[in-house]
């Protein structure tokens, strides 16, 4: 009887252990690519993160972001009002199935305030995105020079020009 119980417990632990790697993987359907930010000269200047989210599953929403290199990370939308570009905070970003969501300099982006240090070219840092349904996904953001322009196709539907 004890041998049977031991074998059953071992099989149960093995089954549980096999599910742990699946829990660490990206949620089904959501993929985040091309995460980047621009260099900052001083830590008091906010940084901005751009990336592309694709969802091959059901529609979702990006509801928050966080990183250890900033006191806060918030979702924003840049748009033109009377010929001036303004940035407004937004509560969520819609992620539609089979339609890439491109965060870009002339649209949605993630604003990082209260940086722990100025961002240097080539530096990388983690950014954790929280989705309403898919949960948390952590991506690596690469800091680029001020003149950086993403490669064609990196931000679908966006016209990119050097700043």
KAFENQUI-V344809 format. One record per backbone hydrogen bond with DSSP energy under -1.0 kcal/mol. CO is the residue of the C=O (numbers start at 1). NH is the residue of the N-H. If there is no record, write none. Layout:
co=CO nh=NH
co=CO nh=NH
//
This chain:
co=1 nh=5
co=2 nh=6
co=3 nh=7
co=4 nh=8
co=5 nh=9
co=6 nh=10
co=7 nh=11
co=8 nh=12
co=9 nh=13
co=10 nh=14
co=11 nh=15
co=12 nh=16
co=13 nh=17
co=14 nh=18
co=16 nh=19
co=19 nh=23
co=20 nh=24
co=27 nh=30
co=29 nh=56
co=31 nh=54
co=33 nh=52
co=35 nh=142
co=36 nh=50
co=37 nh=144
co=42 nh=45
co=47 nh=112
co=49 nh=110
co=50 nh=36
co=51 nh=103
co=52 nh=33
co=53 nh=101
co=54 nh=31
co=55 nh=98
co=60 nh=95
co=61 nh=132
co=62 nh=93
co=64 nh=130
co=66 nh=128
co=67 nh=70
co=69 nh=116
co=72 nh=113
co=74 nh=111
co=75 nh=90
co=76 nh=109
co=77 nh=88
co=79 nh=86
co=81 nh=84
co=84 nh=81
co=86 nh=79
co=88 nh=77
co=93 nh=62
co=95 nh=60
co=96 nh=99
co=101 nh=53
co=104 nh=107
co=107 nh=78
co=108 nh=104
co=109 nh=76
co=110 nh=49
co=111 nh=74
co=112 nh=47
co=113 nh=71
co=113 nh=72
co=119 nh=40
co=120 nh=123
co=123 nh=143
co=125 nh=141
co=127 nh=139
co=128 nh=66
co=129 nh=137
co=130 nh=63
co=130 nh=64
co=131 nh=135
co=135 nh=131
co=137 nh=129
co=139 nh=127
co=141 nh=125
co=142 nh=37
co=143 nh=122
co=144 nh=39
co=145 nh=148
co=151 nh=154
co=155 nh=158
//
